[in-house]
Amino acid sequence: MNIQGISGASAWFDVAKKTGTFSTTAPAQTSTPARSSDTASISGAARDRLMREIASQSARSAPATAAPFSTSSPALASFDTDKGSVELNIDDYFSASPQKPIAELPPLLMPSQRNIDALSTHVSNVFPKFLSDHGISSAPASISYDSMGQAVFPADYPYTDQLKKALDETPSMARKLMAVVGMTDAKNALDEGVKFQREYTDAQSPNALGAVIAKYGSLLSGQSSASPVSLLFSEDGHMRNTSNV
């Protein structure tokens, strides 16, 4: 799926690799554990930041039955981007015709928990009205995306055709939903990379190193073993959370 010209989680990996944040280069097996910076590695500062993100995410995580996101968040919020922390108008950012066009490319939203939370809150605020404006009585229990970037709804959802049409007619909303999925998917992959780094660093023998590399083979080949991400909604259209399905 394409989000602001960025294709899937691989784009965030590209940015991370260029900035030295994350490397998916598989280390060669040696008689002693490899420790040099040219093997699979995360810079100290980036690793610490990601670890804080994971700890923060775990502390804030809630079950699928949690209450909807707060409905008080405005469209204007600060986001983590490739240009640092930038205040963005979400509606403008995802619009094909922003109110204040700029000559340069817009900043790239990074897959941080802060960005995921901010955009999820915004979607939760506006999606109920979006459904109402298009004459749709209830939200689907979930929205996920196939390998072609097409929205997938539960088989028993009675308004599938109407919602697909509404999203086709309102691409900015479609982009917001896809962005939440894309950032969550990318963050899951980065979190998986942190787990690999920890286990790889702790390995004390060639056999242990080989086992770690085999365990995270999909990650080191540029893929993620995490399950696909699904957006979960209450019946009235408030986004409850995201979930791996």
N, C-alpha and C positions, 0 to 999 in steps of 0.2 A: 504494500500500500504506500502511496506517496503522500507525505505531509509537508506542505510548504516546499515542495521540490526535493524532499529528503525521503529516501527509500528505506523503510523499515529500520530495524535495530542496527544494521550494518553501517548506516550513516553515522550514528553516534559512536560506534566503535572506531570509524575512520577518524572522527574528530578527536576522540580520546587518544588514539595512537599517535596522531600528529602532534598533540600537545604533551605527549609523554605520560599520559594518565594511565593507559592500559595497553598491554601488549598481548597478543594471542599467539606469539611465536612458540611452537612446541620445543622444549629443551631436549637436547640429545642425552641419552642415558650414558652415564659415566660410572666409574667405580666409586666415586664419592659424589654426594649431592652437589649439583651445580648451584652456584650462588651469584654469578655475575649478572650485570644489568642487561646483557644482551639475550638472556633467556626470558621465559614468561615472567613478567614482572609488573609491579605497580609501584609508582614512586611513593616514597614514604608519606608525603603530605597528602597525595591523592588517596592512598590506602587508608590513612587515618580518617579522612573526610568520609570515604565510603563506609568505613566501619561505624562512624557516628551516625550516618544515614540509616544503616541497617538496624542499629540499636534503637534509634528514634522510631523507625518504622515498626519494629516489633512492639515497642511500648505503646504505640498508638493503634495497633491493629485491632480490629473488632470483628466479631462473627458476622455472617451474612445477614443476620436478623437485626443488625445494629440500626439505630435511628438514622434517618436521612441526613445528608450534609446540611450544614447551616444554610439558611436562605438569605443571609445578610451581606454576602460578598458582592461588591460592585464589579463592573466589567474591567475596571482599571486596577491592576495589581502588579507587584514586582515579581519578575521571573528570573531564574538562573539561565543565562544564555552563553553562547560562545564569546560574547562581548562583555561578560560580567553580569552583575545584577542590573536588569533594565526594567523600568516601569512601562508596561504595555497595556493598551486597550485591547482586550481579547477579541471584541467584535471586529475591530479594524484589522487586527493581525490575521484573522482567518477569513476576512472578506476578500473577494476577488477585486473589489473596487473600494479600497479604504478611503475614509474621508480625507486623510492627509497622506497622499502618496509620497513615497520617498524614492530618490534615484537609485540608491544602493539596495542590495538584497537585505531583507529583514533579518534580525538576529535569529540564530538557531536555538530553539528551546532545548535545554539539556534534560536528560531523563532523571531529574532529581525528585525526591519525594515532595518537596515544596511545590514544584511545578505541577506534579500529578494532583496534589491536593487542591491547589488553586483552580486548576482547570476543571477538576471534578466538581468542585463546589459551584463554579459558574454554570456548568451544564445542569447540575441539579436545580439551580435557580430558574433557569430559562426553559428547560425541557417540558415542564407541565403546560406552560403557555403555548409553546410550540405545538404540542399535541392538540390543545384546545383550538388554536387558530386553524388547524387543518381538519377539524371535525373528527378527531380520533379520541374515542372515549377512554381508552386505557393504554398504558405503556406495556411493552413486552417485558416479561420477567428478566430477559437478558438480551444483549446484542453482542455478537462476536463477528469475526471477519474471516473469510476463507483466504486461500493463498492468492487469489486474484484481487483481494481488497474489497470484495462484495460483502455487504452486511448480511448476517445470518440471524434469523429469529427463531424462537421455539416453534415446533411444528404445529402446536395447537393455538398459536397466536392468531386471533381472528382479523387483525387489521394489517397484516403483512403488506398487502398490495398498497394500501393507503399510505403506510409509513414509508415504504420504499419511494413512492411517488413524491411524498412531502420532502424527503431528504434529497431527491434528485432536483427538486425545485428550489431547495435551500442549501446549496453546497457549503455555506459557511458552517451550518450545524453539522453536516456530515463530516467536515474537516475536524471540528472540535471533538466529536466522538472518536474518530480515528486517531486523533492525536493522543487522547487519553490512553487508548489501547497501545499505540506505538511507543509512547514514553514508558508505560508500565512494562511492556515486553522488553524494551532496552534495559531498563533498570534491573529487571529480573536477571538478564544475561550478565550485567555488570556485577550484581550480587553473587552470581554463580562464579564469576571470575575471582572475587575476593575469597570465596571458599576454596577454590583451587589453589590460590596463592598461599593460603594458610596451611593447607594440607601438604602442599609441595615443600614449603619451607620446613615443616615439621618432620618430613620423611628422613629417616636415618640410614637407609640402605638402598642400594640399586634396585632391589626387588620392590621396596616400598615406593620408590620413585616411579617405577614402571606401573605399579598398581594405580597410583594417583593419575598418571598421564592417561592410562586406559579408561579410568573412571570419567575423566573430563575430555575424552576424545572429541566429542561433538563440539564442545566449546572451543577447543584448540583448532578445529577445522573451520571456525567461523560461524558455527551454528550454536543453538542453545537447546539443552535438553528439557527446558521448562515447558510446561503445558501451555497451550494457547490461552490468551487472556480474554475474559468475557466481562462486559459491563452489566451490572445487576441493578434493576430498577424496582421501586415500589409501584403499585398499580396506578397511582396518580402521577407517576413520571419523575419522581425524585430519585436521583442516583444514590443507591445505598453504598456501594463500594465496587471494587474490581476483584475478580477472582480468577484463578487458574482453573481451567476446566479440562 
